[in-house]
Structures are given as structure tokens and as C-alpha cells.
Amino acid sequence: MKAKAGDWLVVEGPETDHRGRRGLILSVRHEDGTPPYLVRWLDSEHEALVFPGPDAHVVAAEAG
């Protein structure tokens, strides 16, 4: 998984009726774009350092 600041981190919900979570990637700790990422979650505005799991994917900023 690779990302850059401004991309979106999307974590899918464990069940089909759960919306999952979306957050704005504020910064990337490694030059090659690998995790961890500093993310501001849209549902809570909470910022956290995130090590995404297999249920997560990155959406490029341009794709929105």
C-alpha cells in the first residue's frame, strides 16, 4: 500500500450493513509512501497514526 498526503484511506466495514470508515491522509512517514499514515477521520475529526490492515485501501486525491 502506498499513499501521499491528500489521499483518502478507506477502511471497509466487517459486515455489508456497516459503512466502514474514511479518512484524509495528512502525512506519510516514509518517502516511499508506505504506512504508517497520519489520518483525520471524517466521522469524528480525530487524528491518529494508522497502520492499515487488509480491509483498507487508498483512494488517490484526484479520484476523491
N, CA, C and O atoms as a GROMACS GRO file, in nm:
protein
  256
    1MET      N    1   0.085  -0.117   0.000
    1MET     CA    2   0.000   0.000   0.000
    1MET      C    3   0.090   0.124   0.000
    1MET      O    4   0.185   0.134   0.078
    2LYS      N    5   0.057   0.216  -0.089
    2LYS     CA    6   0.132   0.341  -0.098
    2LYS      C    7   0.034   0.457  -0.106
    2LYS      O    8  -0.074   0.446  -0.165
    3ALA      N    9   0.072   0.569  -0.045
    3ALA     CA   10  -0.016   0.687  -0.042
    3ALA      C   11   0.069   0.813  -0.034
    3ALA      O   12   0.191   0.808  -0.016
    4LYS      N   13   0.000   0.925  -0.048
    4LYS     CA   14   0.064   1.056  -0.027
    4LYS      C   15  -0.035   1.144   0.047
    4LYS      O   16  -0.155   1.117   0.048
    5ALA      N   17   0.015   1.249   0.107
    5ALA     CA   18  -0.073   1.343   0.177
    5ALA      C   19  -0.179   1.393   0.080
    5ALA      O   20  -0.148   1.428  -0.034
    6GLY      N   21  -0.303   1.396   0.127
    6GLY     CA   22  -0.415   1.438   0.043
    6GLY      C   23  -0.497   1.322  -0.010
    6GLY      O   24  -0.612   1.341  -0.051
    7ASP      N   25  -0.439   1.202  -0.009
    7ASP     CA   26  -0.516   1.084  -0.048
    7ASP      C   27  -0.613   1.047   0.063
    7ASP      O   28  -0.609   1.104   0.172
    8TRP      N   29  -0.702   0.952   0.034
    8TRP     CA   30  -0.802   0.906   0.129
    8TRP      C   31  -0.773   0.763   0.169
    8TRP      O   32  -0.739   0.680   0.085
    9LEU      N   33  -0.786   0.735   0.298
    9LEU     CA   34  -0.777   0.598   0.348
    9LEU      C   35  -0.920   0.550   0.374
    9LEU      O   36  -0.994   0.614   0.448
   10VAL      N   37  -0.956   0.439   0.313
   10VAL     CA   38  -1.089   0.383   0.328
   10VAL      C   39  -1.075   0.246   0.394
   10VAL      O   40  -1.004   0.159   0.344
   11VAL      N   41  -1.143   0.229   0.507
   11VAL     CA   42  -1.144   0.101   0.577
   11VAL      C   43  -1.284   0.044   0.563
   11VAL      O   44  -1.382   0.104   0.609
   12GLU      N   45  -1.293  -0.070   0.500
   12GLU     CA   46  -1.423  -0.133   0.477
   12GLU      C   47  -1.477  -0.190   0.607
   12GLU      O   48  -1.401  -0.236   0.693
   13GLY      N   49  -1.609  -0.188   0.621
   13GLY     CA   50  -1.673  -0.244   0.738
   13GLY      C   51  -1.667  -0.396   0.735
   13GLY      O   52  -1.660  -0.456   0.628
   14PRO      N   53  -1.669  -0.461   0.852
   14PRO     CA   54  -1.662  -0.607   0.857
   14PRO      C   55  -1.788  -0.676   0.808
   14PRO      O   56  -1.786  -0.796   0.779
   15GLU      N   57  -1.898  -0.602   0.798
   15GLU     CA   58  -2.024  -0.659   0.752
   15GLU      C   59  -2.080  -0.571   0.642
   15GLU      O   60  -2.044  -0.453   0.632
   16THR      N   61  -2.166  -0.625   0.560
   16THR     CA   62  -2.219  -0.548   0.448
   16THR      C   63  -2.306  -0.431   0.491
   16THR      O   64  -2.319  -0.334   0.416
   17ASP      N   65  -2.366  -0.436   0.610
   17ASP     CA   66  -2.451  -0.326   0.654
   17ASP      C   67  -2.374  -0.219   0.732
   17ASP      O   68  -2.433  -0.123   0.781
   18HIS      N   69  -2.244  -0.235   0.743
   18HIS     CA   70  -2.159  -0.136   0.813
   18HIS      C   71  -2.090  -0.052   0.708
   18HIS      O   72  -2.030  -0.105   0.614
   19ARG      N   73  -2.096   0.081   0.722
   19ARG     CA   74  -2.044   0.171   0.620
   19ARG      C   75  -1.893   0.170   0.608
   19ARG      O   76  -1.840   0.204   0.502
   20GLY      N   77  -1.822   0.134   0.711
   20GLY     CA   78  -1.678   0.146   0.707
   20GLY      C   79  -1.638   0.286   0.750
   20GLY      O   80  -1.716   0.358   0.811
   21ARG      N   81  -1.518   0.322   0.718
   21ARG     CA   82  -1.464   0.450   0.763
   21ARG      C   83  -1.377   0.511   0.656
   21ARG      O   84  -1.312   0.440   0.579
   22ARG      N   85  -1.376   0.645   0.650
   22ARG     CA   86  -1.296   0.717   0.552
   22ARG      C   87  -1.221   0.829   0.622
   22ARG      O   88  -1.278   0.900   0.707
   23GLY      N   89  -1.094   0.845   0.587
   23GLY     CA   90  -1.014   0.950   0.649
   23GLY      C   91  -0.918   1.012   0.551
   23GLY      O   92  -0.874   0.949   0.455
   24LEU      N   93  -0.887   1.138   0.575
   24LEU     CA   94  -0.792   1.212   0.493
   24LEU      C   95  -0.651   1.185   0.544
   24LEU      O   96  -0.624   1.201   0.663
   25ILE      N   97  -0.562   1.145   0.454
   25ILE     CA   98  -0.423   1.122   0.492
   25ILE      C   99  -0.354   1.258   0.498
   25ILE      O  100  -0.338   1.326   0.397
   26LEU      N  101  -0.313   1.295   0.619
   26LEU     CA  102  -0.249   1.425   0.641
   26LEU      C  103  -0.100   1.421   0.614
   26LEU      O  104  -0.043   1.517   0.562
   27SER      N  105  -0.036   1.309   0.650
   27SER     CA  106   0.107   1.296   0.624
   27SER      C  107   0.145   1.149   0.616
   27SER      O  108   0.078   1.061   0.671
   28VAL      N  109   0.256   1.126   0.547
   28VAL     CA  110   0.311   0.993   0.527
   28VAL      C  111   0.448   0.993   0.591
   28VAL      O  112   0.526   1.085   0.570
   29ARG      N  113   0.479   0.891   0.669
   29ARG     CA  114   0.604   0.888   0.745
   29ARG      C  115   0.724   0.841   0.666
   29ARG      O  116   0.838   0.870   0.703
   30HIS      N  117   0.701   0.769   0.555
   30HIS     CA  118   0.812   0.716   0.475
   30HIS      C  119   0.808   0.775   0.335
   30HIS      O  120   0.701   0.794   0.277
   31GLU      N  121   0.924   0.805   0.282
   31GLU     CA  122   0.933   0.866   0.149
   31GLU      C  123   0.873   0.779   0.039
   31GLU      O  124   0.829   0.831  -0.064
   32ASP      N  125   0.871   0.648   0.059
   32ASP     CA  126   0.817   0.559  -0.044
   32ASP      C  127   0.665   0.544  -0.037
   32ASP      O  128   0.607   0.470  -0.116
   33GLY      N  129   0.599   0.614   0.058
   33GLY     CA  130   0.454   0.615   0.066
   33GLY      C  131   0.393   0.500   0.144
   33GLY      O  132   0.271   0.483   0.144
   34THR      N  133   0.477   0.421   0.210
   34THR     CA  134   0.424   0.309   0.288
   34THR      C  135   0.380   0.356   0.426
   34THR      O  136   0.424   0.461   0.473
   35PRO      N  137   0.292   0.278   0.492
   35PRO     CA  138   0.242   0.315   0.626
   35PRO      C  139   0.355   0.321   0.729
   35PRO      O  140   0.463   0.266   0.708
   36PRO      N  141   0.328   0.389   0.839
   36PRO     CA  142   0.200   0.441   0.887
   36PRO      C  143   0.166   0.576   0.827
   36PRO      O  144   0.251   0.646   0.770
   37TYR      N  145   0.037   0.612   0.841
   37TYR     CA  146  -0.014   0.739   0.792
   37TYR      C  147  -0.079   0.816   0.907
   37TYR      O  148  -0.142   0.757   0.994
   38LEU      N  149  -0.063   0.948   0.904
   38LEU     CA  150  -0.139   1.032   0.996
   38LEU      C  151  -0.270   1.063   0.926
   38LEU      O  152  -0.271   1.124   0.818
   39VAL      N  153  -0.382   1.021   0.987
   39VAL     CA  154  -0.514   1.029   0.924
   39VAL      C  155  -0.610   1.109   1.010
   39VAL      O  156  -0.612   1.093   1.132
   40ARG      N  157  -0.690   1.196   0.946
   40ARG     CA  158  -0.801   1.263   1.015
   40ARG      C  159  -0.929   1.195   0.967
   40ARG      O  160  -0.968   1.206   0.850
   41TRP      N  161  -0.996   1.124   1.061
   41TRP     CA  162  -1.118   1.052   1.028
   41TRP      C  163  -1.234   1.149   1.008
   41TRP      O  164  -1.254   1.240   1.089
   42LEU      N  165  -1.310   1.129   0.902
   42LEU     CA  166  -1.422   1.219   0.871
   42LEU      C  167  -1.536   1.208   0.971
   42LEU      O  168  -1.603   1.307   0.999
   43ASP      N  169  -1.558   1.089   1.026
   43ASP     CA  170  -1.672   1.070   1.116
   43ASP      C  171  -1.653   1.132   1.254
   43ASP      O  172  -1.751   1.156   1.324
   44SER      N  173  -1.528   1.159   1.293
   44SER     CA  174  -1.503   1.211   1.428
   44SER      C  175  -1.408   1.329   1.432
   44SER      O  176  -1.395   1.395   1.535
   45GLU      N  177  -1.342   1.359   1.320
   45GLU     CA  178  -1.238   1.463   1.313
   45GLU      C  179  -1.116   1.427   1.398
   45GLU      O  180  -1.026   1.510   1.414
   46HIS      N  181  -1.112   1.306   1.452
   46HIS     CA  182  -0.999   1.259   1.533
   46HIS      C  183  -0.880   1.230   1.441
   46HIS      O  184  -0.898   1.174   1.333
   47GLU      N  185  -0.762   1.268   1.484
   47GLU     CA  186  -0.640   1.238   1.409
   47GLU      C  187  -0.566   1.125   1.478
   47GLU      O  188  -0.554   1.122   1.601
   48ALA      N  189  -0.517   1.031   1.398
   48ALA     CA  190  -0.448   0.915   1.454
   48ALA      C  191  -0.341   0.865   1.358
   48ALA      O  192  -0.351   0.882   1.236
   49LEU      N  193  -0.239   0.804   1.414
   49LEU     CA  194  -0.137   0.737   1.335
   49LEU      C  195  -0.191   0.597   1.304
   49LEU      O  196  -0.221   0.521   1.396
   50VAL      N  197  -0.202   0.564   1.176
   50VAL     CA  198  -0.271   0.442   1.135
   50VAL      C  199  -0.176   0.349   1.059
   50VAL      O  200  -0.103   0.391   0.969
   51PHE      N  201  -0.180   0.222   1.099
   51PHE     CA  202  -0.114   0.115   1.027
   51PHE      C  203  -0.227   0.033   0.963
   51PHE      O  204  -0.281  -0.057   1.028
   52PRO      N  205  -0.264   0.061   0.838
   52PRO     CA  206  -0.382  -0.001   0.777
   52PRO      C  207  -0.370  -0.153   0.769
   52PRO      O  208  -0.263  -0.209   0.746
   53GLY      N  209  -0.483  -0.218   0.789
   53GLY     CA  210  -0.491  -0.362   0.778
   53GLY      C  211  -0.537  -0.404   0.640
   53GLY      O  212  -0.548  -0.321   0.550
   54PRO      N  213  -0.563  -0.535   0.622
   54PRO     CA  214  -0.602  -0.586   0.491
   54PRO      C  215  -0.739  -0.540   0.443
   54PRO      O  216  -0.773  -0.558   0.326
   55ASP      N  217  -0.818  -0.483   0.532
   55ASP     CA  218  -0.951  -0.434   0.495
   55ASP      C  219  -0.950  -0.288   0.451
   55ASP      O  220  -1.056  -0.227   0.434
   56ALA      N  221  -0.831  -0.232   0.433
   56ALA     CA  222  -0.817  -0.090   0.396
   56ALA      C  223  -0.758  -0.075   0.257
   56ALA      O  224  -0.686  -0.162   0.208
   57HIS      N  225  -0.791   0.037   0.194
   57HIS     CA  226  -0.730   0.072   0.066
   57HIS      C  227  -0.720   0.225   0.055
   57HIS      O  228  -0.788   0.299   0.126
   58VAL      N  229  -0.634   0.269  -0.035
   58VAL     CA  230  -0.611   0.412  -0.056
   58VAL      C  231  -0.681   0.454  -0.184
   58VAL      O  232  -0.677   0.385  -0.285
   59VAL      N  233  -0.747   0.570  -0.176
   59VAL     CA  234  -0.809   0.632  -0.293
   59VAL      C  235  -0.730   0.760  -0.321
   59VAL      O  236  -0.717   0.846  -0.233
   60ALA      N  237  -0.679   0.773  -0.441
   60ALA     CA  238  -0.599   0.891  -0.477
   60ALA      C  239  -0.682   1.018  -0.462
   60ALA      O  240  -0.802   1.018  -0.487
   61ALA      N  241  -0.617   1.124  -0.421
   61ALA     CA  242  -0.684   1.252  -0.402
   61ALA      C  243  -0.763   1.294  -0.525
   61ALA      O  244  -0.873   1.348  -0.514
   62GLU      N  245  -0.707   1.268  -0.642
   62GLU     CA  246  -0.770   1.308  -0.767
   62GLU      C  247  -0.900   1.231  -0.791
   62GLU      O  248  -0.992   1.281  -0.857
   63ALA      N  249  -0.908   1.109  -0.738
   63ALA     CA  250  -1.027   1.026  -0.759
   63ALA      C  251  -1.138   1.057  -0.658
   63ALA      O  252  -1.254   1.024  -0.678
   64GLY      N  253  -1.096   1.123  -0.546
   64GLY     CA  254  -1.190   1.170  -0.446
   64GLY      C  255  -1.257   1.069  -0.369
   64GLY      O  256  -1.338   1.101  -0.282
   0.00000   0.00000   0.00000
